[in-house]
Amino acid sequence: KFVHGPVAGGACLACHNPHGSPNKNTIRFPGNKLCYFCHEEDRMKSDHISKLKSEDAEKECVECHDVHGNDKEFFLK
């Protein structure tokens, strides 16, 4: 129902580098750095800190979000 923009557009290479990534799942950048490549880090952190417990705000994005998409808004797991 909800599909992440790059996935919907078939732009797998926006996040993945299958020919030279040292990161898990051939992603271009490790951890949240991949998300912050497109999503503004300060805004994402401030939005989450206001909504979550501070210790949860330090988690990696993929702990709560399905990066390719799913049936829940904001790709929540």
C-alpha positions, 0 to 999 in steps of 0.5 A: 500500500505504501511504497518508498519513492526510490522503490516505486521508481525502480531506483534501487541503485539510489540506495544499493551498490551491488558492485562495491559496497562493504555494507550489509545488503549492499547499501551505499552508506552504513546505518542511518547515514543512508536515510540521511542522504535524502532525509534531512538528519536534523529534521528527522531527529527533532521530529522523533525526539518530540514523539518518542522516548529519548532512548528510542530516538537513537535507534537505527531507522530500520528498527522501526521502518521497513525501508522498501514499504508495507501496508502501514503509513510511514512504513512502520513495522 
